[in-house]
Amino acid sequence: MDTAGRLRAMAVLCRQTAARHPDRSWKLLAEAEYWEHLANDTALDHFDRCLVRSPLHRARSIPQPAAAPAE
């Protein structure tokens, strides 16, 4: 999760710079959105990897019912 935090810090830095440089704000705000997007993707990837390794995830599979006895 450290990576997502660093990417979000880059987004904050871009937004702060955009506030100080209105002439370049459109570009800096677009770059901030890019960094946020990367941070969100990184967080989701981390969550997916943790979920796949979880024993609860493997236990989620629903067992098939036994065949009904023939009459």
C-alpha positions as CSV (number, residue, x, y, z in Angstrom):
1,M,0.0,0.0,0.0
2,D,3.0,2.3,0.3
3,T,3.0,2.7,-3.5
4,A,-0.6,3.9,-3.5
5,G,0.3,6.5,-0.9
6,R,3.2,7.8,-2.9
7,L,1.0,8.0,-6.0
8,R,-1.6,10.0,-4.1
9,A,1.1,12.3,-2.8
10,M,2.1,13.0,-6.4
11,A,-1.5,13.9,-7.1
12,V,-1.6,16.3,-4.1
13,L,1.6,17.9,-5.3
14,C,0.2,18.5,-8.7
15,R,-3.0,20.0,-7.3
16,Q,-0.9,22.3,-5.0
17,T,1.2,23.4,-7.9
18,A,-1.9,24.0,-10.0
19,A,-3.2,26.4,-7.4
20,R,0.1,28.4,-7.6
21,H,0.3,28.4,-11.4
22,P,-3.1,29.1,-12.9
23,D,-1.6,29.3,-16.4
24,R,-0.6,25.6,-16.2
25,S,-3.4,24.5,-14.0
26,W,-5.3,22.5,-16.6
27,K,-2.3,20.4,-17.3
28,L,-1.4,19.9,-13.7
29,L,-4.9,18.9,-12.7
30,A,-5.0,16.4,-15.5
31,E,-1.7,15.0,-14.3
32,A,-3.2,14.8,-10.7
33,E,-6.1,12.8,-12.1
34,Y,-3.6,10.4,-13.7
35,W,-1.8,9.9,-10.5
36,E,-5.0,9.3,-8.6
37,H,-6.1,6.7,-11.2
38,L,-2.8,4.9,-10.8
39,A,-3.2,4.9,-7.0
40,N,-6.7,3.5,-7.3
41,D,-5.5,0.7,-9.6
42,T,-2.6,-0.1,-7.3
43,A,-4.9,-0.4,-4.3
44,L,-7.3,-2.6,-6.2
45,D,-4.5,-4.9,-7.4
46,H,-3.3,-5.2,-3.8
47,F,-6.8,-6.0,-2.6
48,D,-7.2,-8.7,-5.3
49,R,-3.9,-10.3,-4.5
50,C,-4.7,-10.4,-0.8
51,L,-8.2,-11.8,-1.5
52,V,-6.8,-14.6,-3.8
53,R,-4.3,-15.7,-1.1
54,S,-7.0,-15.7,1.6
55,P,-8.1,-19.1,2.8
56,L,-11.7,-17.7,3.0
57,H,-11.6,-17.0,-0.7
58,R,-10.8,-20.6,-1.5
59,A,-13.5,-21.8,0.9
60,R,-16.1,-19.8,-1.0
61,S,-16.6,-22.4,-3.7
62,I,-20.1,-23.9,-3.3
63,P,-20.0,-27.7,-3.0
64,Q,-22.2,-29.5,-5.5
65,P,-25.1,-31.4,-3.8
66,A,-25.0,-35.1,-3.8
67,A,-27.1,-36.9,-6.4
68,A,-30.6,-37.8,-5.3
69,P,-31.1,-41.5,-4.5
70,A,-32.8,-43.5,-7.3
71,E,-36.2,-44.8,-6.4
